């Protein structure tokens, strides 16, 4: 989360706090990361998510002033900025409509090491006068969106019909594929909140991250991440760790050869 952007809702604080915690996990994985240089890929999606049950609600365009016109144009022309905005809108709507699940998207974004807010920071670094207007625009769009219903963001500059719950069910893959209407098979039976609470998810995504093309390896990576999580949970259990505790260096050290062995099972082109 770099740059000068100063968006201050609980969603943003959640991202910042989770990022701090994950820095510890990243440090103890340096040995493994030095052994393997993986090609990030997106997970394969196979299980069908629930379809929309009502016509998409059309969200009104942003106000017709100079700043909002620039924001609309940027959302339309800058896919990375639009991905950030979509994530923030979905997180804000869930915060309002499903408060019991507030913060789950932010926590999982950090588990999966997604570049959330990076594109927004780049925009505000180039155009600092848009810092506060971007925050206002996202809050305005999120406030206008109805609960429990798909809404159409096209008029705002984002050519997308967004269902926040479907987006959450397919997250983090849906960050890069916001129109994804299926839940990746590796998430089957695991709601976002459960996955976001697993420290071992951070290990799996550190080893096999999302974010780049490579369709040949997607299914293999999708199947391998749960195996890494399972191996990590076993190592934690053998180390006497309880659920929710941070992964200490000694557990990560014991896990390193296990994960390396799992990666050896992948074709060389997918390591």
C-alpha positions as CSV (number, residue, x, y, z in Angstrom):
1,X,0.0,0.0,0.0
2,X,2.3,2.7,-1.2
3,X,1.9,6.3,-2.3
4,X,0.1,9.3,-0.8
5,X,-3.5,8.2,-0.9
6,X,-5.2,9.0,2.4
7,X,-8.5,7.1,2.4
8,X,-9.5,6.6,6.0
9,X,-12.6,4.4,6.3
10,X,-12.4,1.2,8.5
11,X,-11.7,-0.7,5.3
12,X,-8.5,1.1,4.7
13,X,-7.3,0.8,8.3
14,X,-8.1,-3.0,8.1
15,X,-5.8,-3.3,5.1
16,X,-3.0,-1.4,6.8
17,X,-3.2,-3.4,10.0
18,X,-3.4,-6.7,8.2
19,X,-0.4,-5.8,6.1
20,X,1.7,-5.1,9.2
21,X,0.9,-8.6,10.5
22,X,1.7,-10.3,7.2
23,X,5.2,-8.6,7.1
24,X,6.2,-11.1,9.9
25,X,5.1,-14.1,7.8
26,X,6.9,-12.7,4.8
27,X,10.2,-12.5,6.7
28,X,10.2,-16.2,7.8
29,X,9.5,-17.3,4.2
30,X,12.6,-15.7,2.7
31,X,14.4,-19.1,2.6
32,X,11.7,-20.8,0.7
33,X,11.2,-17.9,-1.7
34,X,14.9,-18.0,-2.5
35,X,14.6,-21.6,-3.5
36,X,11.6,-21.2,-5.8
37,X,10.8,-18.5,-8.4
38,X,7.1,-19.1,-9.2
39,X,5.1,-17.7,-12.1
40,X,2.0,-16.1,-10.5
41,X,-1.3,-17.3,-11.9
42,X,-4.9,-17.1,-11.2
43,X,-6.9,-20.0,-9.7
44,X,-9.2,-22.2,-11.8
45,X,-12.9,-21.6,-11.2
46,X,-15.2,-24.6,-11.3
47,X,-18.0,-24.4,-8.7
48,X,-20.9,-22.3,-9.7
49,X,-21.8,-19.3,-7.4
50,X,-25.3,-18.1,-6.9
51,X,-26.6,-16.1,-9.9
52,X,-28.3,-12.7,-9.5
53,X,-32.0,-13.1,-8.7
54,X,-33.1,-9.5,-9.6
55,X,-32.3,-7.1,-12.4
56,X,-29.1,-5.1,-11.7
57,X,-29.8,-1.8,-9.9
58,X,-28.4,1.1,-12.0
59,X,-26.1,3.3,-9.9
60,X,-26.3,6.9,-11.0
61,X,-23.3,8.6,-12.6
62,X,-21.0,10.8,-10.5
63,X,-21.8,14.5,-10.2
64,X,-21.1,16.6,-13.3
65,X,-18.1,18.5,-11.9
66,X,-14.5,18.6,-13.2
67,X,-13.0,16.3,-10.5
68,X,-15.7,13.6,-10.9
69,X,-15.5,13.8,-14.7
70,X,-11.8,13.0,-14.4
71,X,-12.4,10.2,-11.9
72,X,-15.1,8.7,-14.3
73,X,-12.6,8.9,-17.2
74,X,-9.9,7.2,-15.1
75,X,-12.2,4.4,-14.0
76,X,-13.0,3.8,-17.6
77,X,-9.5,3.9,-19.0
78,X,-7.3,2.5,-16.1
79,X,-8.2,-1.1,-15.4
80,X,-6.0,-1.3,-12.3
81,X,-7.6,1.8,-10.8
82,X,-11.0,0.3,-11.6
83,X,-10.1,-2.9,-9.8
84,X,-9.1,-0.9,-6.7
85,X,-12.4,1.0,-6.9
86,X,-14.4,-2.2,-7.3
87,X,-12.7,-3.8,-4.3
88,X,-13.3,-0.7,-2.2
89,X,-17.0,-0.4,-3.3
90,X,-17.6,-4.1,-2.5
91,X,-15.9,-3.8,0.9
92,X,-17.8,-0.7,1.8
93,X,-21.2,-2.2,0.7
94,X,-20.5,-5.3,2.8
95,X,-19.4,-3.2,5.7
96,X,-22.8,-1.4,5.6
97,X,-25.1,-4.3,4.6
98,X,-23.3,-7.3,6.3
99,X,-21.4,-5.7,9.3
100,X,-20.7,-9.2,10.7
101,X,-18.4,-9.7,7.6
102,X,-16.8,-6.3,7.6
103,X,-13.0,-6.4,7.1
104,X,-13.0,-9.9,5.5
105,X,-12.1,-8.6,2.0
106,X,-9.3,-6.4,3.4
107,X,-7.9,-9.2,5.5
108,X,-8.0,-11.7,2.6
109,X,-6.4,-9.1,0.2
110,X,-3.4,-9.0,2.5
111,X,-3.3,-12.8,2.9
112,X,-3.2,-13.0,-0.9
113,X,-0.7,-10.1,-1.2
114,X,-2.9,-8.2,-3.6
115,X,-1.7,-4.8,-4.8
116,X,-4.8,-3.1,-3.3
117,X,-4.6,0.7,-3.4
118,X,-1.3,0.6,-5.4
119,X,-3.0,1.9,-8.6
120,X,-5.0,4.4,-6.5
121,X,-1.8,5.7,-5.0
122,X,-0.3,6.1,-8.4
123,X,-3.3,8.1,-9.6
124,X,-3.1,10.4,-6.6
125,X,0.7,10.8,-6.9
126,X,0.2,12.1,-10.4
127,X,-3.0,14.1,-9.6
128,X,-2.9,14.9,-5.9
129,X,-6.0,17.1,-6.1
130,X,-8.1,13.9,-6.7
131,X,-7.1,12.3,-3.4
132,X,-10.2,13.5,-1.4
133,X,-12.6,13.4,-4.4
134,X,-11.7,9.7,-5.1
135,X,-12.6,8.9,-1.5
136,X,-15.9,10.8,-1.8
137,X,-16.7,9.2,-5.1
138,X,-16.2,5.7,-3.7
139,X,-18.3,6.4,-0.6
140,X,-21.1,8.0,-2.8
141,X,-21.2,5.0,-5.1
142,X,-21.2,2.5,-2.2
143,X,-23.9,4.4,-0.3
144,X,-26.2,4.4,-3.4
145,X,-25.8,0.6,-3.9
146,X,-28.7,-1.5,-2.5
147,X,-28.2,-4.3,-0.1
148,X,-28.7,-7.9,-1.3
149,X,-28.8,-7.0,-5.0
150,X,-26.5,-6.8,-8.0
151,X,-25.9,-3.2,-9.1
152,X,-24.7,-1.8,-12.4
153,X,-21.7,0.5,-12.2
154,X,-21.4,1.4,-15.9
155,X,-22.6,5.0,-15.5
156,X,-19.8,5.6,-13.0
157,X,-17.1,4.6,-15.5
158,X,-16.7,1.0,-14.4
159,X,-18.4,-1.3,-17.0
160,X,-19.4,-3.9,-14.5
161,X,-22.4,-5.4,-12.8
162,X,-21.3,-6.1,-9.2
163,X,-22.8,-8.5,-6.7
164,X,-20.7,-7.9,-3.5
165,X,-21.5,-11.3,-2.0
166,X,-20.6,-13.2,-5.2
167,X,-17.4,-11.1,-5.4
168,X,-16.6,-12.0,-1.8
169,X,-17.3,-15.7,-2.4
170,X,-14.8,-15.8,-5.3
171,X,-12.2,-13.5,-3.7
172,X,-9.2,-13.1,-4.0
173,X,-9.6,-14.3,-7.7
174,X,-12.4,-11.8,-8.2
175,X,-10.0,-8.9,-7.6
176,X,-8.5,-9.6,-11.0
177,X,-11.7,-11.0,-12.5
178,X,-14.5,-9.0,-11.0
179,X,-17.0,-10.5,-13.5
180,X,-16.2,-14.0,-12.3
181,X,-19.5,-15.8,-11.7
182,X,-18.0,-19.0,-10.3
183,X,-16.4,-19.9,-7.1
184,X,-12.9,-21.3,-7.5
185,X,-12.9,-25.0,-6.7
186,X,-10.2,-24.6,-4.0
187,X,-12.6,-22.4,-2.0
188,X,-15.5,-24.9,-2.1
189,X,-17.2,-25.1,1.3
190,X,-15.0,-22.4,2.8
191,X,-16.6,-18.9,3.1
192,X,-14.3,-15.9,2.8
193,X,-14.3,-15.2,6.6
194,X,-13.0,-18.7,7.4
195,X,-10.2,-18.4,4.7
196,X,-9.3,-14.9,5.8
197,X,-8.8,-16.2,9.4
198,X,-6.3,-18.8,8.4
199,X,-2.7,-17.7,8.9
200,X,-1.6,-20.5,6.6
201,X,-3.4,-18.9,3.6
202,X,-0.6,-16.3,3.7
203,X,2.0,-19.0,3.2
204,X,0.1,-20.6,0.3
205,X,-0.3,-17.2,-1.5
206,X,3.3,-16.2,-0.8
207,X,4.5,-19.4,-2.6
208,X,1.9,-19.5,-5.3
209,X,0.5,-15.9,-5.7
210,X,-2.2,-14.6,-8.0
211,X,-2.0,-11.8,-10.5
212,X,-0.3,-12.9,-13.7
213,X,-1.3,-14.9,-16.8
214,X,-0.3,-18.5,-17.2
215,X,-3.5,-20.5,-17.9
216,X,-1.5,-23.8,-18.3
217,X,-0.7,-23.8,-14.6
218,X,-3.8,-22.3,-13.0
219,X,-5.6,-25.6,-12.2
220,X,-2.4,-27.0,-10.8
221,X,-1.8,-24.0,-8.6
222,X,-5.4,-24.0,-7.5
223,X,-5.1,-27.6,-6.4
224,X,-1.7,-27.1,-4.7
225,X,-2.6,-24.1,-2.5
226,X,-5.0,-26.1,-0.3
227,X,-2.3,-28.8,0.1
228,X,0.2,-26.1,1.3
229,X,-2.4,-24.8,3.7
230,X,-3.0,-28.3,5.0
231,X,0.7,-29.0,5.4
232,X,1.1,-25.6,7.2
233,X,-1.8,-26.4,9.6
234,X,-0.2,-29.7,10.4
235,X,3.1,-28.1,11.1
236,X,1.4,-25.6,13.4
237,X,-0.4,-28.4,15.2
238,X,2.8,-30.3,15.7
239,X,4.3,-27.1,17.1
240,X,1.5,-26.8,19.7
241,X,0.0,-23.7,18.1
242,X,-3.6,-22.8,18.5
243,X,-5.9,-21.4,15.8
244,X,-5.3,-17.7,15.0
245,X,-1.8,-17.6,16.4
246,X,1.0,-16.1,14.3
247,X,3.3,-18.5,12.6
248,X,6.7,-18.5,14.4
249,X,10.0,-18.8,12.6
250,X,10.6,-22.4,13.9
251,X,7.3,-23.6,12.4
252,X,8.1,-21.8,9.1
253,X,11.6,-23.4,9.1
254,X,10.1,-26.9,9.6
255,X,7.5,-26.2,6.9
256,X,10.1,-25.0,4.3
257,X,11.3,-28.5,3.1
258,X,7.7,-29.8,3.1
259,X,6.5,-27.0,0.8
260,X,9.6,-27.4,-1.4
261,X,8.7,-31.1,-1.8
262,X,5.1,-30.2,-2.8
263,X,6.4,-27.7,-5.4
264,X,8.6,-30.5,-6.8
265,X,5.4,-32.3,-7.8
266,X,4.5,-29.5,-10.2
267,X,5.8,-29.5,-13.8
268,X,8.9,-27.5,-14.0
269,X,7.2,-24.8,-16.1
270,X,4.7,-24.2,-13.3
271,X,7.2,-23.9,-10.4
